[in-house]
């Protein structure tokens, strides 16, 4: 959510949180100038903005363009934001975790410092159009609101051609990058429930904005059977040769490749949301800066061209990026799940192209996988993947190599190691521990567990130089989370409807971090 705020580089405060920021030369821009710059664009939000006559609400709404968080909007910021065709929507994760449970967001002297909840981002911002559609005010994408009955992959693809909603007939099945823009890691994984219909989960999608339902146990489904199709097909195969399409499971918070047919030959069915607008969403615009970094003009992110070169556990990955000095910068961090996912190139896969699922502009350390084959790493993200019981011992990773698991087919009982989810999947692994404890795999597909994964660091984005560090504020206990009542609340009006559930979500929308 976008909350009214006033930051200055001399004393940057957010409620009782103090953040260290670096002053940069700026050219201030009046509200009128900012409005004019916005209105000169064809953004879907521009027309909505024009309908709001209250300068105060206009000003607070413009906060999303205030990239430096100093309470002003300048021409550089407007230009930078409006040229981003692939803005990354924040994960919505507002709690910090250690390798077990929630903790107060730690200071820089903690091994848990630098995680997702400590960085600002483009907080999800939706507009319910009242006609069965939802506009994402960050990405510019318009979504169908209700997925309806489950469909086969073929039906989902064909259905887009005849889908007509709210007077629009240019709908499409979303790519995996478009679909993943909707995921929220404020959700809680219900995998431990499986067939327990009384399980009270928290979806990984805004269930107050979109019509969401868990799997129907009364017809033999599992609670976690809330998978959604994307149009992105895996160029390789999973499960020993199955044609596969990627999808997002908003019940357990993961991306995986789903075989288009079940083991018995019947077609698999999943939920479907259709999308329209911003045809460039999910398309990167990389440039090699010649100094060991790669810029993505589409997202506004700056990436380390090389990875860590070695694998380590999650707190070590956090520390690696927090202490990295590269290209004259020391503001590197471990990317969150949605930032890192933006790098996946689904036109590549080890078994087909003999390359990792990432643009060749990046350097990737090859590995030998559990089957003794040449493969490519999984990379840690700063995002915790929490369960409904509050356990936060797992963190999300993105697989740029094959996502392996131990599976057995038929009556032989012989277990085989195979690609079960596809290169480009987002899964999760324990943050710390001994991989030997997970030798047989984990979960229904026997996922291989790697506690030691690689890191690729990122800088830039919406607020690259603002990090919540409680150790910088002696008035804030580092072992206590910020009380919800102290979270800043956004003004509600035509330009800022009660998004993210508003009053129906305990009246506590996620605050900027």
C-alpha positions as CSV (number, residue, x, y, z in Angstrom):
1,X,0.0,0.0,0.0
2,X,1.0,3.6,-0.5
3,X,1.1,5.5,2.7
4,X,1.5,9.2,3.1
5,X,5.0,9.9,4.4
6,X,7.6,12.6,4.7
7,X,11.2,11.7,4.5
8,X,14.2,13.9,4.6
9,X,17.8,12.9,4.0
10,X,18.8,14.6,7.2
11,X,16.5,12.7,9.5
12,X,14.8,9.8,7.7
13,X,12.1,8.4,10.0
14,X,9.3,5.9,9.5
15,X,7.1,5.9,12.6
16,X,9.7,5.0,15.2
17,X,12.1,3.4,12.7
18,X,15.2,5.3,11.6
19,X,16.9,4.4,8.3
20,X,20.3,5.5,7.1
21,X,20.0,7.2,3.7
22,X,22.5,8.8,1.4
23,X,21.9,12.3,0.1
24,X,22.1,12.8,-3.7
25,X,21.9,16.0,-5.8
26,X,18.3,16.6,-6.8
27,X,16.1,18.9,-8.8
28,X,12.8,19.5,-7.0
29,X,9.6,19.4,-9.0
30,X,6.4,21.0,-8.1
31,X,3.2,19.0,-7.7
32,X,1.8,20.6,-10.8
33,X,5.0,19.6,-12.7
34,X,4.8,16.0,-11.5
35,X,1.1,15.8,-12.4
36,X,1.9,17.2,-15.9
37,X,4.7,14.6,-16.4
38,X,2.4,11.8,-15.3
39,X,-0.5,13.0,-17.5
40,X,1.9,13.1,-20.5
41,X,2.1,9.4,-20.4
42,X,-0.3,6.7,-21.4
43,X,-0.2,4.8,-18.1
44,X,-3.6,3.3,-17.2
45,X,-3.3,5.0,-13.9
46,X,-3.0,8.5,-15.5
47,X,-6.7,8.7,-16.4
48,X,-7.7,7.6,-12.8
49,X,-5.3,10.2,-11.4
50,X,-7.0,13.0,-13.5
51,X,-10.4,12.1,-11.9
52,X,-9.0,13.0,-8.4
53,X,-9.5,16.7,-7.8
54,X,-8.1,16.8,-4.2
55,X,-4.5,18.0,-4.3
56,X,-3.8,16.3,-1.0
57,X,-4.8,12.9,-2.3
58,X,-3.0,13.5,-5.5
59,X,0.1,14.3,-3.5
60,X,-0.1,11.2,-1.4
61,X,-0.8,9.1,-4.5
62,X,2.3,10.4,-6.1
63,X,4.3,8.9,-3.3
64,X,4.7,5.8,-5.4
65,X,6.9,7.8,-7.7
66,X,9.0,9.2,-4.9
67,X,11.9,6.8,-5.5
68,X,14.2,8.5,-3.0
69,X,11.6,8.7,-0.3
70,X,12.4,12.3,0.7
71,X,8.8,13.6,0.4
72,X,9.4,15.2,-3.1
73,X,9.0,14.0,-6.6
74,X,11.5,15.2,-9.2
75,X,11.7,14.9,-13.0
76,X,14.4,12.2,-12.8
77,X,12.2,10.0,-10.6
78,X,9.1,10.5,-12.8
79,X,11.2,9.6,-15.8
80,X,12.8,6.6,-14.2
81,X,9.5,5.2,-13.0
82,X,7.5,5.7,-16.2
83,X,10.2,4.1,-18.4
84,X,10.0,0.9,-16.3
85,X,7.9,-1.6,-18.3
86,X,8.6,-4.3,-15.8
87,X,8.1,-2.8,-12.3
88,X,8.6,-5.5,-9.6
89,X,5.6,-5.6,-7.2
90,X,6.8,-6.1,-3.6
91,X,6.4,-9.4,-1.9
92,X,4.3,-8.0,0.9
93,X,6.5,-9.6,3.6
94,X,6.5,-7.3,6.6
95,X,7.8,-9.7,9.3
96,X,11.4,-10.7,10.0
97,X,12.4,-14.3,10.8
98,X,15.4,-16.2,12.0
99,X,15.7,-19.9,11.1
100,X,12.7,-20.9,13.2
101,X,10.1,-18.2,13.8
102,X,9.3,-14.5,13.6
103,X,11.6,-12.0,15.3
104,X,11.9,-8.3,15.6
105,X,13.7,-7.0,12.5
106,X,17.4,-7.4,13.4
107,X,20.2,-4.9,13.4
108,X,23.3,-4.9,11.3
109,X,25.2,-7.0,13.8
110,X,22.8,-9.9,13.5
111,X,23.3,-12.8,11.1
112,X,19.6,-12.3,10.1
113,X,20.2,-8.7,8.9
114,X,19.3,-7.8,5.3
115,X,16.2,-9.9,4.8
116,X,13.1,-9.1,2.7
117,X,11.1,-7.3,5.3
118,X,13.9,-4.7,5.9
119,X,13.7,-3.2,2.4
120,X,11.1,-1.0,0.8
121,X,9.4,-1.9,-2.5
122,X,6.4,-1.2,-4.8
123,X,3.7,-2.3,-2.3
124,X,0.8,-4.0,-4.1
125,X,-1.8,-1.6,-5.2
126,X,-5.0,-2.7,-6.8
127,X,-8.2,-1.1,-8.0
128,X,-11.4,-3.1,-8.1
129,X,-13.1,-1.8,-11.2
130,X,-16.5,-3.1,-10.0
131,X,-17.1,-5.0,-13.3
132,X,-15.3,-8.3,-12.6
133,X,-11.8,-6.9,-13.3
134,X,-9.0,-5.6,-11.2
135,X,-6.3,-3.1,-12.3
136,X,-2.8,-3.5,-10.8
137,X,-1.7,0.1,-10.4
138,X,2.0,-0.9,-10.3
139,X,2.2,-3.1,-13.3
140,X,-0.5,-1.6,-15.4
141,X,-2.0,-5.1,-15.9
142,X,-5.8,-5.7,-15.8
143,X,-6.9,-9.0,-14.4
144,X,-10.1,-11.0,-14.4
145,X,-11.2,-11.2,-10.8
146,X,-12.7,-14.7,-10.6
147,X,-10.9,-17.8,-11.9
148,X,-14.1,-19.8,-12.2
149,X,-14.0,-23.5,-12.5
150,X,-10.7,-25.3,-13.1
151,X,-9.6,-25.9,-16.7
152,X,-7.1,-28.1,-18.5
153,X,-4.1,-26.4,-20.0
154,X,-5.6,-26.7,-23.4
155,X,-8.9,-25.2,-22.3
156,X,-7.1,-22.3,-20.5
157,X,-5.1,-21.5,-23.7
158,X,-8.2,-21.8,-26.0
159,X,-10.5,-19.9,-23.5
160,X,-8.5,-16.7,-23.8
161,X,-9.4,-16.3,-27.5
162,X,-13.2,-16.3,-26.7
163,X,-13.0,-14.6,-23.2
164,X,-15.0,-11.4,-23.0
165,X,-15.3,-9.4,-19.8
166,X,-16.2,-5.8,-19.0
167,X,-16.4,-5.0,-22.7
168,X,-12.8,-6.2,-23.4
169,X,-12.0,-9.1,-25.7
170,X,-8.2,-8.8,-25.8
171,X,-7.5,-11.1,-22.9
172,X,-4.6,-13.6,-22.7
173,X,-3.4,-16.3,-20.5
174,X,-0.7,-14.7,-18.4
175,X,3.0,-15.6,-18.7
176,X,4.6,-17.0,-15.6
177,X,6.2,-13.6,-14.9
178,X,2.8,-11.8,-15.1
179,X,1.2,-14.4,-12.9
180,X,4.0,-14.3,-10.3
181,X,3.5,-10.5,-10.0
182,X,0.4,-11.3,-7.9
183,X,2.2,-13.5,-5.3
184,X,2.4,-12.2,-1.7
185,X,4.7,-13.7,0.8
186,X,2.5,-12.5,3.6
187,X,0.9,-15.8,2.9
188,X,1.4,-19.0,4.9
189,X,2.0,-22.4,3.4
190,X,-0.8,-24.9,4.2
191,X,1.2,-27.9,3.0
192,X,1.2,-29.4,6.5
193,X,-2.6,-29.7,6.3
194,X,-3.0,-31.5,3.0
195,X,-6.5,-33.1,3.4
196,X,-7.6,-31.2,6.5
197,X,-10.6,-29.0,5.4
198,X,-10.5,-27.1,8.7
199,X,-7.0,-25.8,8.0
200,X,-7.1,-22.0,8.3
201,X,-4.5,-20.7,5.9
202,X,-3.4,-17.3,4.6
203,X,-3.3,-17.3,0.7
204,X,-0.3,-16.1,-1.2
205,X,-2.6,-13.7,-3.2
206,X,-4.8,-10.8,-2.1
207,X,-7.9,-12.8,-1.4
208,X,-9.9,-9.7,-0.6
209,X,-9.3,-8.5,-4.2
210,X,-9.3,-11.8,-6.1
211,X,-11.8,-14.7,-5.7
212,X,-9.6,-17.4,-4.1
213,X,-10.4,-20.8,-2.9
214,X,-8.3,-23.7,-1.6
215,X,-8.6,-27.2,-2.9
216,X,-11.9,-28.9,-2.4
217,X,-11.3,-31.9,-0.1
218,X,-14.9,-33.1,-0.5
219,X,-14.1,-34.2,-4.1
220,X,-10.7,-35.7,-3.2
221,X,-8.5,-32.7,-3.7
222,X,-5.8,-31.6,-1.3
223,X,-6.0,-28.2,0.5
224,X,-3.0,-27.1,-1.5
225,X,-4.6,-27.8,-4.9
226,X,-5.0,-24.1,-5.7
227,X,-2.7,-24.1,-8.7
228,X,-3.0,-21.5,-11.5
229,X,-1.9,-22.0,-15.1
230,X,0.4,-19.7,-16.9
231,X,1.0,-19.7,-20.7
232,X,4.7,-20.4,-20.2
233,X,5.6,-24.0,-21.2
234,X,8.8,-25.7,-20.1
235,X,11.0,-26.2,-23.1
236,X,12.2,-29.4,-21.5
237,X,10.1,-32.0,-19.7
238,X,9.4,-33.0,-16.1
239,X,8.5,-36.4,-14.5
240,X,10.4,-38.5,-17.0
241,X,9.2,-36.9,-20.2
242,X,5.9,-35.1,-19.4
243,X,5.0,-32.0,-21.4
244,X,4.9,-29.3,-18.7
245,X,3.6,-25.8,-18.2
246,X,4.6,-23.5,-15.4
247,X,2.1,-22.3,-12.8
248,X,1.8,-20.6,-9.4
249,X,0.3,-22.3,-6.4
250,X,-1.3,-19.5,-4.3
251,X,-2.0,-22.0,-1.5
252,X,1.6,-23.0,-0.8
253,X,3.4,-20.0,-2.4
254,X,5.5,-21.7,-5.1
255,X,6.2,-21.9,-8.8
256,X,6.5,-25.3,-10.4
257,X,6.2,-27.0,-13.7
258,X,3.0,-28.9,-13.9
259,X,2.6,-31.9,-16.2
260,X,-0.2,-31.1,-18.6
261,X,-1.5,-34.7,-18.1
262,X,-1.9,-36.7,-14.9
263,X,-0.1,-40.0,-14.4
264,X,-3.2,-41.9,-15.5
265,X,-3.3,-40.0,-18.8
266,X,-6.1,-37.7,-17.9
267,X,-5.7,-33.9,-18.3
268,X,-4.7,-32.0,-15.2
269,X,-7.0,-29.1,-14.3
270,X,-6.1,-25.8,-12.6
271,X,-7.5,-22.4,-12.0
272,X,-7.2,-19.7,-14.6
273,X,-6.9,-15.9,-14.4
274,X,-6.8,-13.9,-17.7
275,X,-4.9,-10.7,-18.1
276,X,-4.7,-7.8,-20.6
277,X,-2.6,-4.6,-21.0
278,X,1.2,-3.9,-20.7
279,X,2.4,-6.4,-23.3
280,X,6.0,-5.7,-22.3
281,X,5.6,-6.9,-18.7
282,X,8.2,-9.6,-17.9
283,X,10.6,-8.5,-20.7
284,X,14.0,-7.5,-19.5
285,X,16.2,-4.8,-21.0
286,X,19.7,-5.7,-19.9
287,X,22.9,-3.8,-20.5
288,X,26.5,-4.7,-19.5
289,X,28.0,-1.8,-17.6
290,X,31.5,-3.1,-18.1
291,X,32.3,-3.0,-14.4
292,X,31.0,-6.3,-13.2
293,X,27.4,-5.1,-13.1
294,X,24.3,-5.5,-15.3
295,X,21.5,-2.9,-15.5
296,X,17.9,-3.9,-16.2
297,X,16.2,-0.8,-17.5
298,X,12.8,-2.6,-17.5
299,X,12.9,-3.2,-13.8
300,X,15.3,-0.4,-12.6
301,X,17.4,-3.0,-10.8
302,X,21.2,-3.3,-10.9
303,X,22.7,-6.8,-10.7
304,X,26.1,-8.3,-9.9
305,X,27.1,-10.0,-13.2
306,X,28.8,-12.9,-11.4
307,X,27.3,-15.0,-8.7
308,X,28.9,-15.8,-5.3
309,X,31.0,-18.7,-6.8
310,X,30.3,-20.8,-3.7
311,X,27.2,-22.1,-2.0
312,X,26.3,-21.3,1.6
313,X,23.4,-21.3,4.0
314,X,20.8,-18.5,4.1
315,X,22.3,-16.2,6.8
316,X,25.7,-16.5,5.0
317,X,24.0,-15.5,1.7
318,X,22.4,-12.4,3.5
319,X,25.8,-11.4,4.8
320,X,27.6,-12.0,1.5
321,X,25.4,-9.5,-0.3
322,X,25.3,-7.0,2.6
323,X,29.1,-6.8,2.7
324,X,29.7,-6.9,-1.0
325,X,31.7,-4.0,-2.5
326,X,31.4,-3.9,-6.3
327,X,31.6,-1.2,-8.9
328,X,32.2,1.5,-6.3
329,X,29.0,0.6,-4.5
330,X,28.4,-1.0,-1.1
331,X,24.5,-1.0,-1.0
332,X,24.2,-4.5,-2.4
333,X,21.6,-6.9,-0.9
334,X,20.2,-10.3,-1.4
335,X,17.2,-10.0,-3.7
336,X,13.7,-10.9,-2.7
337,X,11.9,-13.7,-4.5
338,X,10.1,-11.5,-7.0
339,X,13.2,-9.5,-7.9
340,X,15.3,-12.6,-8.5
341,X,12.6,-14.3,-10.4
342,X,12.7,-11.4,-12.9
343,X,16.0,-12.8,-14.1
344,X,14.7,-16.2,-15.2
345,X,14.9,-16.9,-18.9
346,X,12.3,-19.5,-19.8
347,X,13.7,-20.0,-23.3
348,X,16.7,-21.9,-21.7
349,X,16.9,-25.1,-19.8
350,X,20.0,-27.3,-19.0
351,X,18.6,-30.5,-20.7
352,X,17.8,-28.6,-24.0
353,X,20.2,-25.7,-24.3
354,X,22.9,-26.9,-22.0
355,X,22.7,-23.5,-20.3
356,X,21.1,-22.2,-17.1
357,X,17.7,-20.4,-17.3
358,X,19.2,-16.9,-17.3
359,X,20.4,-14.5,-19.9
360,X,23.9,-15.2,-21.1
361,X,25.0,-11.7,-20.1
362,X,25.3,-13.2,-16.6
363,X,28.1,-15.4,-15.3
364,X,26.9,-18.6,-13.7
365,X,29.0,-21.1,-11.8
366,X,28.3,-24.7,-13.0
367,X,27.7,-27.4,-10.5
368,X,27.6,-31.2,-10.4
369,X,24.1,-32.1,-9.2
370,X,23.0,-35.0,-6.9
371,X,22.9,-37.3,-9.9
372,X,26.5,-36.6,-10.9
373,X,25.4,-34.5,-13.9
374,X,26.5,-31.0,-15.1
375,X,23.9,-28.6,-13.8
376,X,23.4,-25.0,-12.6
377,X,22.7,-23.6,-9.1
378,X,19.7,-22.7,-7.1
379,X,19.9,-19.2,-5.7
380,X,18.8,-17.9,-2.3
381,X,16.3,-15.0,-2.0
382,X,15.9,-12.8,1.1
383,X,12.2,-14.0,1.4
384,X,11.1,-16.4,4.1
385,X,8.7,-19.1,3.1
386,X,6.6,-19.5,6.3
387,X,4.1,-22.1,7.3
388,X,0.7,-21.6,8.9
389,X,2.1,-22.7,12.2
390,X,4.4,-19.7,12.2
391,X,7.5,-21.7,11.3
392,X,9.9,-19.6,9.3
393,X,12.7,-22.1,8.9
394,X,12.6,-22.2,5.1
395,X,13.5,-19.5,2.6
396,X,12.5,-19.2,-1.0
397,X,15.0,-20.0,-3.8
398,X,14.9,-19.7,-7.5
399,X,16.2,-22.7,-9.6
400,X,18.2,-21.6,-12.6
401,X,19.1,-25.3,-13.1
402,X,16.9,-28.3,-12.9
403,X,14.7,-28.7,-9.9
404,X,15.3,-32.3,-8.9
405,X,13.3,-34.7,-6.9
406,X,13.2,-38.4,-6.0
407,X,10.2,-40.1,-7.6
408,X,9.0,-43.7,-8.2
409,X,6.5,-44.8,-10.8
410,X,4.5,-47.9,-11.2
411,X,4.8,-50.9,-8.9
412,X,8.5,-51.3,-9.1
413,X,9.1,-49.1,-6.1
414,X,12.4,-48.0,-7.7
415,X,13.2,-44.3,-6.9
416,X,14.7,-42.2,-9.6
417,X,16.2,-38.8,-9.4
418,X,14.7,-36.5,-12.1
419,X,13.7,-33.0,-12.9
420,X,10.3,-32.7,-11.1
421,X,9.6,-29.0,-11.3
422,X,11.7,-27.5,-14.1
423,X,14.4,-24.9,-14.4
424,X,12.8,-21.6,-13.4
425,X,10.8,-23.0,-10.5
426,X,10.6,-21.2,-7.1
427,X,10.7,-23.6,-4.2
428,X,12.1,-23.3,-0.6
429,X,14.8,-25.0,1.5
430,X,15.8,-24.9,5.2
431,X,17.8,-21.8,6.0
432,X,20.4,-23.7,8.1
433,X,21.1,-27.3,9.0
434,X,22.6,-30.5,7.6
435,X,21.6,-31.6,4.1
436,X,22.1,-35.3,5.2
437,X,19.0,-35.0,7.3
438,X,17.0,-34.6,4.0
439,X,18.7,-37.4,2.0
440,X,15.4,-38.9,0.8
441,X,14.0,-35.6,-0.4
442,X,11.0,-33.6,0.9
443,X,7.3,-33.3,0.0
444,X,5.1,-35.1,-2.5
445,X,7.7,-35.0,-5.3
446,X,10.6,-35.9,-3.1
447,X,12.2,-32.5,-3.6
448,X,16.0,-32.5,-3.3
449,X,17.0,-30.3,-0.4
450,X,20.0,-28.0,-0.7
451,X,20.8,-26.0,2.4
452,X,23.8,-24.5,0.7
453,X,22.8,-22.4,-2.3
454,X,24.4,-19.6,-4.3
455,X,23.7,-15.9,-4.2
456,X,23.4,-13.1,-6.8
457,X,23.3,-9.7,-5.3
458,X,21.1,-6.7,-6.4
459,X,21.1,-3.0,-5.8
460,X,18.7,-0.2,-6.9
461,X,15.0,-0.4,-7.2
462,X,12.4,1.7,-5.6
463,X,14.3,2.7,-2.5
464,X,17.8,1.4,-2.9
465,X,19.4,3.3,-0.1
466,X,16.8,2.9,2.6
467,X,17.0,0.0,5.0
468,X,15.4,-0.4,8.3
469,X,18.1,-0.9,10.9
470,X,16.8,-0.9,14.4
471,X,20.4,-0.8,15.8
472,X,20.5,2.8,14.5
473,X,17.7,3.8,16.7
474,X,18.3,3.2,20.5
475,X,14.6,3.9,21.2
476,X,13.5,0.8,19.2
477,X,13.9,-2.6,20.8
478,X,15.5,-5.0,18.2
479,X,13.6,-8.0,19.6
480,X,10.1,-6.6,19.1
481,X,8.2,-6.1,15.9
482,X,6.6,-2.8,15.2
483,X,3.1,-2.9,16.7
484,X,0.4,-2.9,14.0
485,X,-1.2,0.1,15.5
486,X,1.9,2.1,14.8
487,X,2.0,1.1,11.2
488,X,1.2,4.1,9.0
489,X,-2.3,4.0,7.4
490,X,-2.9,5.3,3.9
491,X,-5.6,7.9,3.2
492,X,-8.7,6.4,1.7
493,X,-10.3,8.1,-1.3
494,X,-11.0,7.7,-5.0
495,X,-7.3,7.4,-5.7
496,X,-6.6,5.2,-2.8
497,X,-9.4,2.7,-2.1
498,X,-9.1,0.4,0.8
499,X,-6.8,-2.0,-1.0
500,X,-5.2,-5.2,0.4
501,X,-8.4,-6.1,2.1
502,X,-8.7,-2.8,4.0
503,X,-11.1,-3.0,7.0
504,X,-11.9,-6.6,6.1
505,X,-8.3,-7.6,6.8
506,X,-8.4,-6.5,10.5
507,X,-8.0,-2.9,9.3
508,X,-4.2,-3.4,9.1
509,X,-2.9,-3.1,5.6
510,X,0.8,-3.9,5.2
511,X,2.9,-0.8,5.8
512,X,5.9,0.2,3.8
513,X,9.0,-1.3,5.4
